[in-house]
Amino acid sequence: MKRRIFSFFLACALCMGLMVPSGYALDGEDPGANARGGKTHTLNDGEYLDLELEKAEIQDGDIIEINGTVHVNDRASNSDPWIINKQVTIRGKNGQGNIDIRPGGILLNADVTFENLELSLANNVRNVIMANGHTLVLDNVSKGSTGRPIHVMCGGVTGRTVNSRPGDQSEVLLKNKVSLGNLYAGSIDSSGAGNQFDLPVTITVDSTASGRIEHIYASGALETYVDRNEMLNPHYQVAPPTQDPAKFQVTGPVEIHLYGSVVREVDGRTGGDRNASVVYNGSGDLNESLKLTNIANLTVESGNVTPAAGSSFAGNTPNLSVTPGAILNLKNFGNSLDVGIFHGGTIILGEQQTMRIQGTVSGNTKVGIGGLFQNASTASPLGGHTY
């Protein structure tokens, strides 16, 4: 019996001796790296990020810290995109860093997070980041010294031969301060021949997000032609990629999650058989600062939302859902509104507006005319008018 007890304690002691305490760093490792599944590597001012990522010791899950301004070369001088093949987080050290990018945009072949960075997309051909069916996180990311906007594609690039390895679905997440141009659910095309992106797309503007995004388009786009004489002109302002849902289609489902007033306009046209759906989750009033056009479905999970004048649904039977406590003002969607499935919540209609529900109805609904103040309509219903 004593021998068994001794053997038990000896085995426990050996196991404990082999264990590494949580947060303890082995030689050459960053504290906490085990929890993240990777090591932290630091690049200093003037070094080259593309060369660093090609090193064998850079593994999936690693963190690349940018200390100062680092560079990415267009080695062949052919404006192909810079391709990131490893799942990494690239972040500014001590909350700030700069990357000068000479190739024609950034193409992801793995999930990538950019954090606390200024990105200078210096090439006029394609100042875009292409998620390419992977997860792209932009956390406190803004344009750099070139002043060129950063556009985001959920798809890839067509019209040129590149080493593209698309993922299973595109997820673009925007957090904290973001300074971007447009977001596109599809791919960018270099040839004008057209393209199609068939993977599911989710675009999320997080509750922490601040700044400004001009447009979210649910289709792909054509890259802008740039005169060769202006190709490397740092002061030349290239136009955004030209969206065209008929030519650059998205055939997978597209869902756009919004919060607050960061986004100015959403165009839900995909060019496929179903347009984009929008989910809004805010904390207060959104008074006509967001324009929603051609969207298939609208869900308001929280907040008081009044989409801007000119807002529209795609087709005649959008599905609407309003969570209890949230308010959706439909006054800017035209006087005659046909709805498919409708779920509960509080809605506001214009004085001359009519809403017809053709599908199922669920939940408890409160209706205000013109607006609501202290649970009362701000306008008087028209006599004899069916709302």
Salt bridges, closest charged atoms under 4 A:
ASP30 OD2 - ARG36 NH2 2.46
ASP50 OD2 - ARG75 NH2 3.10
GLU52 OE1 - LYS55 NZ 2.99
GLU54 OE2 - ARG75 NH2 2.87
ASP62 OD2 - HIS41 NE2 2.83
GLU65 OE2 - ARG91 NH2 2.97
ASP80 OD1 - ARG160 NH1 2.51
ASP100 OD2 - HIS71 ND1 3.40
ASP100 OD2 - ARG102 NE 3.39
ASP111 OD1 - HIS134 ND1 3.83
GLU214 OE1 - ARG264 NE 3.01
GLU223 OE1 - ARG126 NE 2.82
GLU255 OE2 - HIS257 NE2 2.61
GLU265 OE1 - HIS215 NE2 3.49
ASP267 OD2 - ARG269 NH2 2.81
GLU288 OE2 - LYS331 NZ 3.43
ASP338 OD1 - ARG356 NH1 3.78
